[in-house]
Amino acid sequence: MDLPVLSVVLALVGALLFAVGSVFQQNAAAGVADDDALLSELIRSPRWWAGLLGDVGGYGFQAAALGIGSVLVVQPLIVSTLLFALPLSARFAGTRMTRRTWATATALAISLAVFLIVGDPTAGDDSATARHWLIPLTVLAGLCVAAVAASSARIGSGPRALLLGFASGALYGVAVAMTKPVIATFEHGLGAVLGNWVTWALIVAGIGGFYLQQLAFHAGSLAASLPAITIGEPLVAAFLGFTVLGERLRVAGPGIAVIVVAVIVMIATTVELSRAQAHSADGKPAADTVSW
């Protein structure tokens, strides 16, 4: 196993900052009345700006981690944002984490460790051309457009928040995957970075994901939007890591079954913890749990 320790540390610091940003932004967005203009209200909120600062710092550390390690190493670790956000949300809302939440958080941490240690991801290739990006990005763009269009139909607030959350997470995943080749371009100078179409595509994806995230938080329950965002980002980033950047897991035989189980546990626990964080942000304990 050749796990880049510095990349792991940087990704975990980024996850902590993302957690701070998430808690403050959720709280700010949830406080905007339905008949108010979302962005105009948010930009007047100090909590929203604090959350934005956390996101910017988190992305900086995430980019630094991607400069050293692969998307398949960094992005699963960013999911640990939930492990930091849950106690922060509970503290902010004056609630306490439950036994079930602690157990789920422990399962997520173990599954992340198993995925990284057993899977031992490769570094991949940062020199993918536009031809390599074309088909995967077309597929993802179609899914995002369909999700946003469906959210405009006459559906409930929960499904609308879920669809917008998925589109937001997908665009964030695109931005994450594109960060790695953009970081690699810096060695050729700022002009090469600014002249690279991937740089501008990254910016568009990041801004689009951010805007859709605010709409998702405002559209309905956080329990609907947050799992979609949290799951959508790493899945899309991993998809592009495999299909475009050529990253692979160095595993065979029984190890494949172990990885499959670890990924299933990661997805299930991420959804569960996202819902728990949403309830905590709303100031109430998650359903069917026992408080300490």
C-alpha positions as CSV (number, residue, x, y, z in Angstrom):
1,M,0.0,0.0,0.0
2,D,1.3,3.4,-0.9
3,L,-1.2,5.8,0.7
4,P,-0.1,9.5,0.6
5,V,-0.2,10.5,4.2
6,L,0.0,14.3,3.6
7,S,-2.8,14.1,1.1
8,V,-4.9,12.3,3.7
9,V,-4.2,14.9,6.4
10,L,-5.0,17.8,4.0
11,A,-8.2,16.1,2.9
12,L,-9.3,15.7,6.6
13,V,-8.6,19.4,7.3
14,G,-10.6,20.3,4.3
15,A,-13.5,18.1,5.5
16,L,-13.4,19.9,8.9
17,L,-13.7,23.3,7.2
18,F,-16.4,22.1,4.8
19,A,-18.3,20.9,7.9
20,V,-18.1,24.4,9.5
21,G,-19.3,25.9,6.2
22,S,-22.1,23.4,5.8
23,V,-23.5,24.0,9.3
24,F,-23.5,27.8,9.0
25,Q,-25.0,27.8,5.4
26,Q,-27.7,25.3,6.3
27,N,-28.8,27.4,9.3
28,A,-28.8,30.6,7.2
29,A,-30.7,29.1,4.3
30,A,-33.3,27.5,6.6
31,G,-34.0,30.9,8.1
32,V,-35.1,32.5,4.9
33,A,-38.9,32.7,4.5
34,D,-40.4,31.0,1.5
35,D,-41.6,34.2,-0.1
36,D,-38.2,36.0,0.2
37,A,-35.6,36.2,-2.5
38,L,-33.0,33.5,-1.4
39,L,-29.7,35.0,-2.5
40,S,-30.6,38.6,-1.5
41,E,-31.4,37.4,2.0
42,L,-28.4,35.2,2.3
43,I,-25.8,37.8,1.3
44,R,-27.1,39.9,4.3
45,S,-26.5,37.0,6.7
46,P,-23.2,36.9,8.6
47,R,-23.7,33.2,9.2
48,W,-23.9,32.6,5.5
49,W,-20.7,34.5,4.9
50,A,-19.0,32.5,7.7
51,G,-20.2,29.3,5.9
52,L,-18.8,30.6,2.6
53,L,-15.4,31.2,4.2
54,G,-15.4,27.7,5.6
55,D,-16.2,26.3,2.1
56,V,-13.4,28.4,0.5
57,G,-10.9,27.1,3.0
58,G,-12.1,23.6,2.7
59,Y,-11.7,23.7,-1.1
60,G,-8.2,25.1,-0.7
61,F,-7.2,22.1,1.4
62,Q,-9.0,19.7,-0.9
63,A,-7.2,21.1,-3.9
64,A,-3.9,20.8,-2.1
65,A,-4.7,17.2,-1.2
66,L,-5.7,16.4,-4.9
67,G,-2.3,17.9,-6.0
68,I,-0.6,15.0,-4.0
69,G,-3.1,12.2,-4.0
70,S,-5.8,10.7,-6.3
71,V,-9.5,11.6,-6.5
72,L,-10.2,8.1,-5.2
73,V,-8.2,8.8,-2.1
74,V,-9.3,12.4,-1.4
75,Q,-13.0,12.3,-2.2
76,P,-14.0,9.5,0.2
77,L,-12.2,11.3,3.0
78,I,-14.2,14.5,2.2
79,V,-17.3,12.5,3.1
80,S,-15.9,12.6,6.7
81,T,-17.3,16.1,6.6
82,L,-20.3,14.5,8.2
83,L,-18.3,13.2,11.1
84,F,-17.3,16.8,11.9
85,A,-20.6,18.4,11.0
86,L,-22.8,16.3,13.2
87,P,-21.4,17.4,16.5
88,L,-21.1,20.9,15.3
89,S,-24.8,20.9,14.2
90,A,-25.9,19.4,17.5
91,R,-23.9,22.0,19.4
92,F,-25.3,24.8,17.3
93,A,-28.9,23.6,17.7
94,G,-28.6,22.7,21.4
95,T,-29.2,19.0,20.8
96,R,-27.2,15.9,21.5
97,M,-26.0,13.1,19.2
98,T,-27.7,9.7,19.7
99,R,-26.3,6.2,20.2
100,R,-27.4,5.3,16.7
101,T,-25.7,8.3,15.2
102,W,-22.4,7.5,17.0
103,A,-22.6,3.9,15.9
104,T,-23.3,5.0,12.3
105,A,-20.4,7.5,12.4
106,T,-18.1,4.8,13.6
107,A,-19.2,2.5,10.8
108,L,-18.6,5.2,8.2
109,A,-15.1,5.9,9.6
110,I,-14.3,2.1,9.5
111,S,-15.6,1.7,6.0
112,L,-13.5,4.7,4.8
113,A,-10.4,3.2,6.3
114,V,-11.1,-0.2,4.7
115,F,-11.7,1.4,1.3
116,L,-8.4,3.3,1.4
117,I,-6.3,0.5,2.9
118,V,-7.7,-2.4,0.9
119,G,-8.4,-0.6,-2.3
120,D,-5.1,1.2,-2.4
121,P,-6.1,3.6,-5.2
122,T,-3.6,4.5,-8.0
123,A,-2.7,8.1,-8.9
124,G,-4.2,8.1,-12.4
125,D,-3.3,10.5,-15.3
126,D,-3.8,14.3,-15.2
127,S,-3.3,14.8,-19.0
128,A,-6.8,13.7,-20.2
129,T,-7.9,15.5,-23.4
130,A,-11.2,17.1,-24.2
131,R,-12.1,13.9,-26.1
132,H,-11.8,11.8,-22.9
133,W,-14.0,14.3,-21.0
134,L,-16.7,14.6,-23.7
135,I,-18.9,11.5,-23.2
136,P,-18.8,11.4,-19.4
137,L,-19.5,15.1,-19.1
138,T,-22.4,14.9,-21.7
139,V,-24.0,12.1,-19.6
140,L,-23.6,14.0,-16.4
141,A,-24.9,17.3,-17.9
142,G,-28.0,15.4,-19.2
143,L,-28.7,14.0,-15.7
144,C,-28.3,17.5,-14.1
145,V,-30.6,19.2,-16.6
146,A,-33.2,16.4,-16.2
147,A,-33.0,16.8,-12.4
148,V,-33.4,20.6,-12.4
149,A,-36.2,20.3,-15.0
150,A,-38.0,17.7,-12.9
151,S,-37.7,19.9,-9.8
152,S,-39.7,22.6,-11.6
153,A,-42.7,20.4,-12.0
154,R,-45.6,20.3,-9.5
155,I,-44.0,18.0,-6.9
156,G,-43.6,18.1,-3.2
157,S,-40.9,20.1,-1.4
158,G,-39.0,16.9,-0.4
159,P,-38.6,15.5,-3.9
160,R,-37.7,19.0,-5.2
161,A,-35.0,19.4,-2.6
162,L,-33.7,15.9,-3.4
163,L,-33.5,16.6,-7.1
164,L,-31.8,20.0,-6.7
165,G,-29.4,18.4,-4.1
166,F,-28.5,15.6,-6.6
167,A,-27.7,18.2,-9.3
168,S,-25.7,20.3,-6.9
169,G,-23.7,17.3,-5.7
170,A,-23.1,16.1,-9.3
171,L,-21.7,19.5,-10.3
172,Y,-19.5,19.6,-7.2
173,G,-18.2,16.2,-8.2
174,V,-17.3,17.5,-11.7
175,A,-15.5,20.4,-10.1
176,V,-13.6,18.1,-7.8
177,A,-12.4,15.8,-10.7
178,M,-11.4,18.8,-12.7
179,T,-9.4,20.3,-9.9
180,K,-6.7,17.7,-10.2
181,P,-5.7,18.4,-13.8
182,V,-6.0,22.1,-13.2
183,I,-3.5,21.8,-10.2
184,A,-1.1,19.9,-12.5
185,T,-1.3,22.7,-15.1
186,F,0.2,25.2,-12.6
187,E,3.7,23.9,-13.2
188,H,3.5,25.4,-16.7
189,G,2.5,28.9,-15.4
190,L,-0.6,31.0,-14.8
191,G,-1.1,31.5,-18.5
192,A,-1.4,27.8,-19.1
193,V,-4.0,27.6,-16.3
194,L,-6.1,30.5,-17.6
195,G,-5.8,29.1,-21.2
196,N,-7.0,25.6,-20.2
197,W,-10.7,25.0,-20.9
198,V,-10.9,22.7,-17.9
199,T,-10.2,25.7,-15.6
200,W,-13.2,27.5,-16.8
201,A,-15.4,24.4,-16.8
202,L,-14.4,23.9,-13.2
203,I,-15.4,27.4,-12.3
204,V,-18.8,27.0,-14.0
205,A,-19.4,23.7,-12.3
206,G,-18.5,25.0,-8.9
207,I,-20.7,28.1,-9.2
208,G,-23.5,26.1,-10.6
209,G,-23.2,23.5,-7.8
210,F,-23.1,26.3,-5.1
211,Y,-26.2,28.0,-6.5
212,L,-28.2,24.7,-6.7
213,Q,-27.1,23.9,-3.2
214,Q,-28.7,27.1,-1.8
215,L,-31.8,26.3,-3.8
216,A,-31.9,22.8,-2.5
217,F,-31.5,24.0,1.1
218,H,-34.3,26.5,0.6
219,A,-36.6,24.1,-1.4
220,G,-37.4,21.6,1.3
221,S,-36.2,19.6,4.2
222,L,-32.4,19.2,4.7
223,A,-33.1,15.5,5.3
224,A,-34.0,15.3,1.6
225,S,-31.3,17.6,0.1
226,L,-28.3,16.9,2.2
227,P,-28.0,13.1,1.5
228,A,-28.3,13.8,-2.2
229,I,-25.5,16.4,-2.2
230,T,-23.3,14.4,0.1
231,I,-23.6,11.2,-2.0
232,G,-23.8,12.8,-5.4
233,E,-20.4,14.6,-5.1
234,P,-18.1,11.6,-4.4
235,L,-20.0,9.2,-6.7
236,V,-19.6,11.6,-9.7
237,A,-16.0,12.4,-8.8
238,A,-15.2,8.7,-8.6
239,F,-17.0,8.1,-11.9
240,L,-14.8,10.7,-13.6
241,G,-11.7,9.5,-11.8
242,F,-12.3,6.0,-13.3
243,T,-13.5,7.1,-16.8
244,V,-11.4,10.1,-17.5
245,L,-8.4,10.2,-15.2
246,G,-7.7,6.5,-15.3
247,E,-7.6,5.9,-11.6
248,R,-7.9,2.4,-10.4
249,L,-8.2,0.3,-7.2
250,R,-5.3,-2.1,-6.7
251,V,-7.3,-5.0,-5.5
252,A,-8.2,-8.5,-6.6
253,G,-9.8,-11.7,-5.4
254,P,-11.5,-11.6,-2.0
255,G,-10.4,-7.9,-1.7
256,I,-13.0,-7.0,-4.3
257,A,-15.8,-8.3,-2.1
258,V,-14.4,-6.4,0.8
259,I,-14.4,-3.1,-1.2
260,V,-18.0,-3.7,-2.4
261,V,-19.1,-4.1,1.1
262,A,-17.2,-1.1,2.3
263,V,-18.7,1.1,-0.5
264,I,-22.2,-0.1,0.4
265,V,-21.6,0.7,4.0
266,M,-20.2,4.1,3.1
267,I,-23.3,5.0,1.0
268,A,-25.7,3.8,3.6
269,T,-24.0,5.5,6.6
270,T,-23.6,8.7,4.6
271,V,-27.3,8.9,3.9
272,E,-28.1,8.1,7.5
273,L,-25.7,10.7,8.9
274,S,-26.9,13.3,6.4
275,R,-30.4,12.8,7.7
276,A,-29.2,13.0,11.2
277,Q,-27.3,16.2,10.5
278,A,-30.4,17.7,8.9
279,H,-32.5,16.9,12.0
280,S,-29.8,18.4,14.2
281,A,-29.7,21.6,12.1
282,D,-33.4,21.9,12.5
283,G,-33.0,21.7,16.3
284,K,-34.5,18.3,16.9
285,P,-33.2,14.7,17.3
286,A,-33.4,12.2,14.4
287,A,-36.4,9.9,14.4
288,D,-36.3,6.5,16.0
289,T,-33.1,7.2,17.9
290,V,-32.2,7.2,21.6
291,S,-30.5,10.2,23.1
292,W,-27.6,9.9,25.5
